[in-house]
């Protein structure tokens, strides 16, 4: 591989491309506390992880992105103009080094749970720096966007996004202060009876939105055979025993959402499961479906707002979450083609309206 990489790099140099022709050099401290020197502003970035890729587009525009992972690129209609030629690896753990070098990036970005260490070693000999930014970490949004603004020369745009994020993050904190948490069961996109536990950003999303994860006492490392902290196998009896007040089902990883009918089928599925009729969430019609895609928006802030609105509609009746969500995607990403949420009360009371009104308008 090294011989091939050297050949590719020499070929790149022969075309007149170098990494030394940029205007200035800065040193950043990344998410692994590594000091990395970068020539800025960067104009060509290979980015791994969907959140990171969205962050670069929101701060610097899509033109700065020349490469991404296949598992991000495959999202239908979400990366117009970035086809297979931009695929630089299967995912954040499986980069394709020859392709990365051929894309001539100024910097390559991985999350902390990606292949950053191996990539740093392999790409260093070609003068291609690697920076670790973990976009899925809900607690590092401002830090991440500040760094991206510095790298791309778009500090003002980054600051605007950070201000919006801080506004709603503080709103959640202030309005939920002293409010009793509501017990919640989040069933992930991974399948039936799979949930999240501490250490996952999805767990943090629930807790910061006013929920109390019914599996918040589990240490996933003590039984790794059950899966990861993001998708942990749960015994069906444990859900019954812990009796959540609200159930949230995640489905749909794409920009194009599942149909409202498919979302409704999941709500009906919960109601038909053995023993679930006795769960408080089912008895009180407090079941809702939200796509994995939109829940993760703005470093899971959009998911937190939707959840808070569901848990405490009176506290957040002045917050138009659907408007915020649609404006964010239309302005900084790609406009959403349809609704990404549905609640049980819509299905039970007004099924004909499920595709015409925001879900939370029915829960009052």
C-alpha positions as CSV (number, residue, x, y, z in Angstrom):
1,X,0.0,0.0,0.0
2,X,2.8,2.4,0.9
3,X,4.4,2.1,-2.6
4,X,1.1,2.9,-4.2
5,X,0.4,5.8,-1.9
6,X,3.9,7.3,-2.7
7,X,3.1,6.9,-6.4
8,X,-0.2,8.7,-6.0
9,X,1.4,11.5,-3.9
10,X,4.2,12.0,-6.5
11,X,1.5,12.1,-9.2
12,X,-0.3,14.8,-7.2
13,X,2.8,16.8,-6.8
14,X,3.5,16.6,-10.5
15,X,0.1,18.4,-11.1
16,X,1.4,21.4,-9.1
17,X,-0.7,20.7,-6.0
18,X,1.0,21.3,-2.6
19,X,-0.1,21.8,0.9
20,X,2.2,24.7,1.5
21,X,0.5,27.2,-0.7
22,X,-2.1,28.3,1.8
23,X,-2.1,31.6,3.5
24,X,-1.4,30.9,7.2
25,X,-0.8,28.2,9.7
26,X,-2.7,27.7,13.0
27,X,-2.4,25.0,15.7
28,X,-5.6,23.4,16.9
29,X,-6.2,21.1,19.8
30,X,-8.5,18.4,18.7
31,X,-10.9,16.0,20.5
32,X,-8.0,13.7,21.5
33,X,-6.0,16.6,22.9
34,X,-3.6,16.5,20.0
35,X,-1.9,19.7,18.8
36,X,-2.2,19.7,15.0
37,X,-0.8,22.4,12.7
38,X,-3.1,23.2,9.8
39,X,-2.7,25.6,6.8
40,X,-5.8,27.7,6.7
41,X,-8.3,28.4,5.4
42,X,-8.8,24.9,4.3
43,X,-10.5,24.5,0.9
44,X,-10.7,20.8,0.5
45,X,-11.8,18.5,3.3
46,X,-12.4,14.8,3.6
47,X,-14.8,14.2,6.5
48,X,-15.9,11.0,8.2
49,X,-19.1,10.7,10.3
50,X,-22.5,12.2,9.3
51,X,-22.5,14.8,12.1
52,X,-19.1,16.1,11.2
53,X,-20.0,16.3,7.5
54,X,-23.1,18.2,8.3
55,X,-21.2,20.6,10.5
56,X,-18.7,21.4,7.7
57,X,-21.5,22.1,5.3
58,X,-23.4,24.3,7.8
59,X,-20.3,26.4,8.5
60,X,-18.5,26.5,5.2
61,X,-20.9,25.3,2.6
62,X,-20.8,22.0,0.7
63,X,-18.1,23.0,-1.8
64,X,-15.4,22.6,0.9
65,X,-16.3,18.9,1.2
66,X,-14.4,16.7,-1.4
67,X,-14.7,13.4,0.4
68,X,-16.9,11.5,2.8
69,X,-17.8,7.9,3.9
70,X,-20.0,5.7,1.9
71,X,-22.4,5.3,4.8
72,X,-22.9,9.1,4.7
73,X,-22.9,9.5,0.9
74,X,-25.7,6.9,0.5
75,X,-28.3,9.2,2.1
76,X,-30.6,9.7,-0.9
77,X,-31.0,13.3,-2.1
78,X,-28.9,14.7,0.8
79,X,-25.6,15.5,-0.9
80,X,-26.4,16.9,-4.3
81,X,-23.4,17.0,-6.5
82,X,-21.3,14.6,-4.3
83,X,-21.5,11.3,-6.0
84,X,-19.5,8.1,-5.8
85,X,-16.4,10.0,-6.8
86,X,-16.4,11.6,-3.3
87,X,-16.5,8.3,-1.4
88,X,-13.3,8.0,0.6
89,X,-14.0,4.9,2.6
90,X,-16.8,2.6,3.8
91,X,-17.3,4.4,7.1
92,X,-15.3,6.2,9.9
93,X,-13.5,3.0,10.8
94,X,-12.7,1.9,7.3
95,X,-11.1,4.7,5.3
96,X,-9.7,4.2,1.8
97,X,-6.2,5.8,2.0
98,X,-5.4,5.7,-1.7
99,X,-8.7,7.5,-2.4
100,X,-8.1,10.1,0.3
101,X,-4.7,11.0,-1.1
102,X,-6.1,11.2,-4.6
103,X,-8.8,13.7,-3.4
104,X,-6.0,16.1,-2.4
105,X,-7.5,17.2,0.9
106,X,-6.1,20.0,3.1
107,X,-7.3,18.1,6.2
108,X,-9.0,14.8,7.0
109,X,-11.5,14.7,9.9
110,X,-12.5,11.7,12.0
111,X,-14.6,11.4,15.2
112,X,-12.9,10.0,18.3
113,X,-14.4,6.6,17.7
114,X,-13.1,6.5,14.1
115,X,-9.8,5.4,12.5
116,X,-8.0,8.7,13.3
117,X,-4.9,7.1,14.9
118,X,-4.1,4.8,12.0
119,X,-5.0,7.6,9.5
120,X,-2.6,10.0,11.2
121,X,0.3,7.7,10.8
122,X,-0.4,6.7,7.2
123,X,-1.2,10.2,5.9
124,X,1.6,12.1,7.7
125,X,4.2,11.1,5.1
126,X,2.1,12.9,2.5
127,X,1.7,16.1,4.5
128,X,-2.0,15.5,5.1
129,X,-3.0,16.4,8.7
130,X,-5.7,14.5,10.5
131,X,-8.0,16.3,13.1
132,X,-10.4,14.6,15.5
133,X,-13.8,16.3,15.8
134,X,-16.6,14.3,17.4
135,X,-19.8,15.8,16.0
136,X,-22.1,13.3,17.8
137,X,-21.0,14.5,21.2
138,X,-23.9,16.6,22.4
139,X,-21.7,18.5,24.9
140,X,-19.1,19.7,22.4
141,X,-21.2,21.5,19.8
142,X,-19.7,25.0,20.4
143,X,-16.1,23.7,20.6
144,X,-16.6,21.7,17.4
145,X,-18.1,24.5,15.4
146,X,-15.6,27.0,16.7
147,X,-12.8,24.8,15.4
148,X,-14.5,24.3,12.0
149,X,-15.0,28.1,11.7
150,X,-11.3,28.6,12.3
151,X,-10.2,25.9,9.9
152,X,-12.4,27.2,7.1
153,X,-12.3,30.9,7.7
154,X,-16.0,31.1,8.5
155,X,-15.9,32.1,12.2
156,X,-18.9,34.5,11.8
157,X,-21.2,31.8,10.4
158,X,-20.0,29.3,13.1
159,X,-20.7,31.9,15.8
160,X,-24.3,32.4,14.4
161,X,-25.0,28.7,14.6
162,X,-23.4,28.5,18.1
163,X,-25.6,31.3,19.3
164,X,-28.8,29.6,18.0
165,X,-27.7,26.3,19.7
166,X,-26.9,28.1,23.0
167,X,-30.3,29.9,22.9
168,X,-32.3,26.7,22.8
169,X,-29.9,24.8,25.1
170,X,-30.3,27.5,27.8
171,X,-34.0,27.6,27.2
172,X,-34.2,23.8,27.9
173,X,-32.1,24.2,31.0
174,X,-34.0,27.1,32.4
175,X,-37.5,25.8,31.8
176,X,-36.7,22.3,33.0
177,X,-34.9,23.4,36.2
178,X,-36.7,21.8,39.1
179,X,-39.2,20.0,36.9
180,X,-39.5,16.2,37.8
181,X,-38.1,14.0,35.0
182,X,-40.4,11.7,33.1
183,X,-39.4,8.1,32.8
184,X,-38.7,7.1,29.2
185,X,-37.9,4.1,27.1
186,X,-36.0,4.8,23.9
187,X,-36.1,1.9,21.4
188,X,-33.4,2.5,18.8
189,X,-33.4,2.0,15.1
190,X,-31.4,-1.2,15.7
191,X,-34.5,-3.2,16.2
192,X,-37.0,-4.4,18.8
193,X,-35.9,-4.3,22.4
194,X,-32.7,-2.4,21.8
195,X,-32.1,0.8,23.8
196,X,-29.4,3.2,24.9
197,X,-27.4,3.4,28.1
198,X,-25.1,5.9,29.8
199,X,-22.1,6.8,27.6
200,X,-24.3,7.2,24.5
201,X,-25.2,10.7,23.1
202,X,-28.7,9.4,22.8
203,X,-28.9,8.8,26.5
204,X,-27.7,12.4,27.1
205,X,-30.4,13.6,24.7
206,X,-33.1,12.0,26.8
207,X,-31.7,13.3,30.1
208,X,-31.2,16.8,28.8
209,X,-34.7,17.0,27.4
210,X,-36.3,16.3,30.7
211,X,-36.5,12.5,30.4
212,X,-35.1,9.9,32.7
213,X,-33.8,6.9,30.8
214,X,-35.3,3.7,32.4
215,X,-32.0,2.0,31.6
216,X,-29.8,4.8,32.9
217,X,-28.3,2.5,35.6
218,X,-26.8,0.0,33.2
219,X,-23.0,-0.2,32.6
220,X,-22.8,-1.6,29.1
221,X,-19.1,-2.5,29.6
222,X,-20.1,-5.1,32.2
223,X,-21.8,-7.2,29.5
224,X,-20.5,-6.2,26.0
225,X,-22.2,-9.3,24.6
226,X,-25.5,-7.3,24.6
227,X,-24.2,-4.8,22.1
228,X,-23.0,-1.2,22.4
229,X,-24.0,1.8,24.5
230,X,-25.9,3.1,21.5
231,X,-27.8,-0.1,20.8
232,X,-28.0,-2.4,23.8
233,X,-30.1,-5.6,24.0
234,X,-32.9,-5.3,26.5
235,X,-35.0,-8.0,28.1
236,X,-38.7,-7.4,27.2
237,X,-39.6,-8.1,30.8
238,X,-37.3,-5.3,32.0
239,X,-39.3,-2.7,30.0
240,X,-42.5,-4.0,31.7
241,X,-40.9,-3.9,35.1
242,X,-39.5,-0.4,34.7
243,X,-42.9,0.9,33.4
244,X,-41.9,4.0,31.4
245,X,-44.2,7.0,31.3
246,X,-43.2,7.7,27.7
247,X,-42.0,5.5,24.8
248,X,-39.9,6.9,22.0
249,X,-39.1,4.8,18.9
250,X,-36.3,5.7,16.5
251,X,-36.6,4.7,12.9
252,X,-35.4,6.1,9.6
253,X,-31.7,7.1,9.1
254,X,-32.3,9.1,5.9
255,X,-33.2,12.6,4.8
256,X,-36.3,11.2,3.2
257,X,-38.5,10.1,6.1
258,X,-40.5,6.9,6.4
259,X,-44.2,7.3,5.6
260,X,-46.6,8.3,8.4
261,X,-48.2,4.9,7.9
262,X,-44.9,3.1,8.7
263,X,-44.5,5.3,11.8
264,X,-48.1,4.5,12.8
265,X,-47.4,0.8,12.5
266,X,-44.7,1.1,15.1
267,X,-47.1,2.8,17.6
268,X,-49.6,-0.1,17.0
269,X,-46.8,-2.6,17.4
270,X,-46.0,-1.3,20.9
271,X,-49.7,-1.5,21.9
272,X,-49.9,-5.1,20.7
273,X,-46.8,-6.4,22.5
274,X,-47.4,-8.9,25.4
275,X,-47.9,-7.0,28.6
276,X,-47.4,-3.6,27.2
277,X,-51.1,-2.7,27.7
278,X,-50.2,-2.2,31.4
279,X,-47.3,0.2,30.8
280,X,-48.2,3.8,31.7
281,X,-46.9,5.1,28.3
282,X,-49.3,2.8,26.5
283,X,-52.3,3.4,28.8
284,X,-51.9,7.2,28.4
285,X,-51.1,7.2,24.6
286,X,-47.6,8.7,25.3
287,X,-45.9,6.9,22.5
288,X,-44.1,8.7,19.7
289,X,-41.9,8.0,16.8
290,X,-39.0,10.2,15.6
291,X,-36.5,9.5,12.9
292,X,-32.9,8.9,13.9
293,X,-32.0,11.4,11.2
294,X,-33.8,14.4,12.6
295,X,-33.2,13.5,16.2
296,X,-29.5,14.0,15.7
297,X,-29.8,17.4,14.0
298,X,-27.8,20.3,15.5
299,X,-25.9,17.8,17.7
300,X,-29.1,16.3,18.9
301,X,-30.6,19.7,19.9
302,X,-33.5,19.1,17.6
303,X,-34.2,15.8,19.1
304,X,-34.1,17.3,22.6
305,X,-36.6,20.0,21.7
306,X,-39.0,17.5,20.2
307,X,-38.8,15.4,23.3
308,X,-39.2,18.3,25.7
309,X,-42.2,19.5,23.8
310,X,-43.7,16.0,24.1
311,X,-42.9,15.6,27.8
312,X,-43.9,19.1,28.8
313,X,-46.2,20.7,26.2
314,X,-47.3,23.5,28.5
315,X,-43.7,24.6,29.2
316,X,-42.8,24.7,25.6
317,X,-46.1,25.8,23.9
318,X,-44.4,28.9,22.5
319,X,-41.6,26.9,20.9
320,X,-42.4,26.0,17.3
321,X,-40.1,23.0,16.9
322,X,-41.2,22.1,13.4
323,X,-40.5,25.6,12.2
324,X,-37.0,25.6,13.7
325,X,-36.3,22.2,12.2
326,X,-37.5,23.0,8.8
327,X,-35.6,26.4,8.8
328,X,-32.4,24.7,9.9
329,X,-32.4,22.1,7.2
330,X,-33.5,24.5,4.4
331,X,-30.8,27.1,5.4
332,X,-27.8,25.0,6.4
333,X,-28.4,21.5,4.9
334,X,-31.1,20.3,2.5
335,X,-34.8,21.0,2.9
336,X,-36.8,18.2,4.5
337,X,-39.3,16.6,2.1
338,X,-41.8,15.5,4.8
339,X,-42.5,15.0,8.5
340,X,-40.0,13.1,10.6
341,X,-42.3,12.5,13.7
342,X,-45.6,11.0,14.7
343,X,-47.4,10.5,18.1
344,X,-50.0,8.0,19.3
345,X,-52.6,10.6,19.9
346,X,-52.5,11.6,16.2
347,X,-53.0,8.0,15.2
348,X,-55.9,7.4,17.6
349,X,-57.8,10.7,17.3
350,X,-57.2,12.3,13.9
351,X,-55.5,9.8,11.6
352,X,-56.6,11.8,8.5
353,X,-54.4,14.7,9.7
354,X,-51.2,12.9,10.3
355,X,-49.5,14.3,7.2
356,X,-50.8,17.9,7.6
357,X,-50.0,19.1,11.1
358,X,-47.0,19.1,13.4
359,X,-47.3,16.1,15.7
360,X,-47.0,18.1,19.0
361,X,-50.1,20.2,18.1
362,X,-52.2,17.2,19.0
363,X,-50.7,16.7,22.4
364,X,-52.1,19.4,24.6
